[in-house]
């Protein structure tokens, strides 16, 4: 999904919180500002500042 793009940060809503998508972002060396889904068993960190500024 993101393999052909160049970016430094991905800002998205909870629906994009998946291990596969977060792994693809990390492989590109980018930062993910994606809040965790409410039913996620293991919570992940995200930059709330960037997420809130983009809303």
N, C-alpha and C positions, 0 to 999 in steps of 0.2 A: 504494500500500500504506500509506503513512504520511501521505498528503495531508490527511486529516481529523482528525489528532491533533495535540495541542500537547504539546511536551516539550522538555527542555533537553539530554538525553543519551540515547543508545541504546546499550545494552550487549547484545551478542549474540555467539554463537560464530562460528567460521570459515565456517560454511555460509552466513552472510548477507553475506559479503564479495563484493560485486559493485559495479561502477562505477555502475550505475543506482541501487541502493539507497543507496550512499554519497552520490550526487548529490542524491537526495531528502532525505536527512538534512541535508546542507549547505544546501539551499534553505530549509529551515525555520530555519536559524541555530542548529542543534543540533550537539553534539559526538558523534562515533561512537567507541565503545570496542569495536571489532571487530578481532580479530587477523587478519592477512592469511592467505589460503590458502597452503599450502605450495608450490603450483605457480604462484603469482603471479609474473609476470615483473618487474613494478615494485612493490616493497614499499611499503606505506603505513604511516604512523605511527598509533599508537593509544595511549590512556592505559592502560598495563598496570596501574596502581594500581586504577582503577575496575573494570577487567575482573576482577582477582583478588579484590577485595572482594566482588563480586557472586556469585562462584562458591561 
